């Protein structure tokens, strides 16, 4: 299942959705989760050491988090969110960082606004793209993913994260910039980023963003 297949299926849901609908759906998902949570993850004991929260990785501008609303908007709306994430899908040396709770939220939003089977197939595709990061229970999924996963950039539709006041407060605590999809697509310059992130001369696009394979180009790391 490629992203092109998923985008085609999502386009069949003619619900006149917009970013506000996605934001409301995510707010509903997270408020319900907060109300139901007892501060523990019921899967932790079964998963064992796989879910152990490791020390934060070294920050890199080539490591990016897309919040659950941006991930859902990429699939369901296209537009700015898809342009932003296509920039990452087009470059195998970039890394999409995401914790399981972050993907849980995005899958729930897609299921509520479209269909559970589409959400499940999207989850399978994005699982092969993202680099998983364990996060402490109760932390904000996007910010925890960025902090634990060494991501210096977050793409989000949440005004509480992208507003000027929030941005200044986050920079005091984390080496991260949070931008709306349009702003991220505008400032993300792979030609300038590549020499520092990887080294050498920028080779151009190295992956088809719509038909990318289930495993990464180098075969041993999602990115």
C-alpha positions as CSV (number, residue, x, y, z in Angstrom):
1,X,0.0,0.0,0.0
2,X,1.6,3.2,-1.1
3,X,0.9,6.8,0.0
4,X,-0.5,7.4,-3.5
5,X,-3.0,4.6,-2.9
6,X,-4.0,6.0,0.4
7,X,-4.4,9.5,-0.9
8,X,-6.7,8.2,-3.7
9,X,-8.9,6.3,-1.2
10,X,-9.0,9.3,1.1
11,X,-10.2,11.5,-1.7
12,X,-13.3,9.4,-2.1
13,X,-14.6,10.6,1.3
14,X,-16.3,13.8,0.2
15,X,-16.9,15.4,3.5
16,X,-15.8,19.0,2.8
17,X,-13.3,18.7,5.6
18,X,-10.9,21.4,6.6
19,X,-8.1,21.9,9.1
20,X,-10.5,23.1,11.7
21,X,-12.3,19.7,11.5
22,X,-9.0,17.9,11.9
23,X,-8.1,20.1,14.9
24,X,-11.5,19.5,16.6
25,X,-11.2,15.7,16.0
26,X,-7.7,15.6,17.6
27,X,-8.9,17.7,20.5
28,X,-11.7,15.2,21.1
29,X,-9.3,12.3,20.9
30,X,-6.8,13.8,23.3
31,X,-9.4,15.0,25.8
32,X,-11.0,11.6,25.9
33,X,-7.6,10.0,26.3
34,X,-6.8,12.4,29.2
35,X,-10.1,11.6,30.9
36,X,-9.5,7.8,30.6
37,X,-5.9,7.7,31.5
38,X,-4.7,6.6,34.9
39,X,-1.1,7.6,34.2
40,X,-0.1,4.1,33.0
41,X,0.0,2.3,29.7
42,X,-1.7,-1.0,29.7
43,X,0.6,-2.3,27.1
44,X,3.8,-1.5,29.0
45,X,4.0,-4.7,30.9
46,X,3.4,-6.9,27.9
47,X,5.9,-4.9,25.7
48,X,8.6,-5.0,28.3
49,X,11.9,-3.4,27.5
50,X,10.7,-2.3,24.0
51,X,8.8,0.5,25.5
52,X,11.5,1.7,27.9
53,X,12.1,5.4,27.6
54,X,15.7,6.0,26.6
55,X,17.8,9.1,27.0
56,X,17.1,11.8,24.4
57,X,19.0,11.5,21.1
58,X,21.3,14.2,19.8
59,X,19.2,17.0,18.0
60,X,19.3,17.2,14.2
61,X,17.5,19.5,11.8
62,X,17.0,16.5,9.5
63,X,14.8,14.8,12.2
64,X,11.2,16.1,12.1
65,X,8.0,15.4,14.0
66,X,4.6,15.8,12.4
67,X,1.9,16.1,15.0
68,X,-1.2,14.0,14.7
69,X,-3.2,16.8,13.1
70,X,-0.6,17.3,10.4
71,X,-0.4,13.6,9.7
72,X,-4.2,13.4,9.4
73,X,-4.4,16.5,7.2
74,X,-1.7,15.1,4.9
75,X,-4.0,12.1,4.2
76,X,-7.4,13.6,4.3
77,X,-6.9,17.2,3.1
78,X,-3.7,17.4,1.0
79,X,-2.8,21.0,0.5
80,X,-0.1,22.5,2.8
81,X,0.2,19.4,5.0
82,X,0.9,17.2,2.0
83,X,3.4,19.6,0.6
84,X,5.2,19.7,3.9
85,X,5.4,16.0,4.3
86,X,6.2,15.3,0.7
87,X,9.4,17.3,1.3
88,X,10.3,14.6,3.9
89,X,9.1,11.7,1.9
90,X,11.2,12.8,-1.0
91,X,14.5,12.6,0.9
92,X,15.7,9.3,2.4
93,X,18.2,11.2,4.7
94,X,15.4,12.9,6.6
95,X,13.7,11.1,9.5
96,X,10.1,11.3,10.5
97,X,10.1,10.7,14.3
98,X,6.9,9.6,16.0
99,X,6.0,7.8,19.2
100,X,3.2,5.2,19.3
101,X,0.8,7.6,21.2
102,X,1.3,10.2,18.4
103,X,0.4,7.6,15.7
104,X,-2.5,6.4,17.9
105,X,-3.9,9.9,17.9
106,X,-3.6,10.3,14.2
107,X,-5.1,6.9,13.5
108,X,-8.1,7.8,15.7
109,X,-8.6,11.1,13.9
110,X,-8.6,9.5,10.5
111,X,-11.0,6.7,11.7
112,X,-13.4,9.3,13.0
113,X,-13.3,11.6,10.0
114,X,-13.1,8.9,7.3
115,X,-13.1,5.2,8.0
116,X,-11.4,2.7,10.3
117,X,-10.0,0.5,7.5
118,X,-8.4,3.6,5.8
119,X,-6.9,4.5,9.2
120,X,-5.5,1.0,9.7
121,X,-3.9,0.9,6.3
122,X,-2.5,4.4,6.8
123,X,-1.0,3.2,10.1
124,X,0.7,0.3,8.3
125,X,2.2,2.6,5.8
126,X,3.4,5.3,8.2
127,X,4.9,2.6,10.6
128,X,7.3,1.7,7.8
129,X,8.3,5.3,7.4
130,X,8.7,6.7,10.9
131,X,11.4,6.1,13.4
132,X,9.7,5.0,16.7
133,X,10.4,6.8,19.9
134,X,9.2,5.7,23.4
135,X,7.7,8.5,25.5
136,X,6.7,8.8,29.1
137,X,3.0,8.4,29.7
138,X,1.1,11.7,29.8
139,X,3.6,13.7,27.8
140,X,2.4,15.7,24.8
141,X,3.0,13.2,21.9
142,X,4.6,15.7,19.4
143,X,6.8,17.5,21.9
144,X,7.8,14.2,23.6
145,X,8.7,12.7,20.2
146,X,10.8,15.7,19.3
147,X,12.6,15.8,22.7
148,X,13.2,12.1,23.0
149,X,13.9,11.6,19.2
150,X,16.3,14.5,18.6
151,X,13.9,16.3,16.2
152,X,14.6,20.0,15.9
153,X,11.4,20.7,13.8
154,X,7.7,20.0,14.5
155,X,4.9,20.4,12.0
156,X,1.6,21.1,13.7
157,X,-1.8,22.8,13.2
158,X,-2.1,23.5,16.9
159,X,-2.1,27.3,17.5
160,X,-1.1,26.7,21.1
161,X,2.2,25.3,19.8
162,X,2.8,27.5,16.7
163,X,1.9,30.9,18.2
164,X,4.7,33.4,19.0
165,X,4.4,33.1,22.7
166,X,4.4,29.3,22.6
167,X,7.4,29.3,20.3
168,X,9.4,31.5,22.6
169,X,8.6,29.4,25.6
170,X,9.5,26.1,23.8
171,X,12.9,27.5,22.7
172,X,13.7,28.1,26.3
173,X,13.3,24.4,27.0
174,X,13.9,22.5,23.8
175,X,16.0,23.1,20.6
176,X,12.9,22.9,18.5
177,X,10.9,25.0,16.1
178,X,7.1,24.3,15.7
179,X,5.6,25.5,12.5
180,X,2.3,25.2,10.6
181,X,2.7,23.1,7.4
182,X,2.8,26.1,5.1
183,X,5.5,27.7,7.1
184,X,7.5,24.5,7.3
185,X,7.3,23.9,3.6
186,X,8.5,27.5,3.0
187,X,11.6,27.3,5.3
188,X,12.6,23.6,4.7
189,X,15.5,23.9,2.2
190,X,17.0,20.5,1.6
191,X,19.8,21.9,-0.5
192,X,21.0,24.1,2.4
193,X,20.4,21.4,5.0
194,X,22.1,18.5,3.3
195,X,25.8,19.6,3.7
196,X,25.5,19.9,7.5
197,X,23.1,17.0,8.0
198,X,24.8,14.5,5.8
199,X,27.8,16.0,4.2
200,X,28.8,16.7,0.6
201,X,26.8,18.1,-2.2
202,X,23.0,17.9,-2.2
203,X,22.1,15.1,-4.6
204,X,18.5,16.2,-5.2
205,X,15.4,14.2,-4.6
206,X,16.2,10.5,-3.9
207,X,12.8,9.0,-3.3
208,X,9.3,9.1,-4.8
209,X,7.1,10.6,-2.1
210,X,4.0,8.8,-3.3
211,X,5.4,5.3,-4.1
212,X,8.2,5.1,-1.4
213,X,9.1,1.6,-0.4
214,X,8.1,0.0,2.9
215,X,11.7,0.1,4.0
216,X,14.2,2.9,3.8
217,X,16.8,3.3,1.1
218,X,19.7,2.3,3.3
219,X,17.7,-0.8,4.5
220,X,18.5,-0.3,8.2
221,X,16.9,2.9,9.4
222,X,13.5,4.5,8.7
223,X,13.8,8.0,7.4
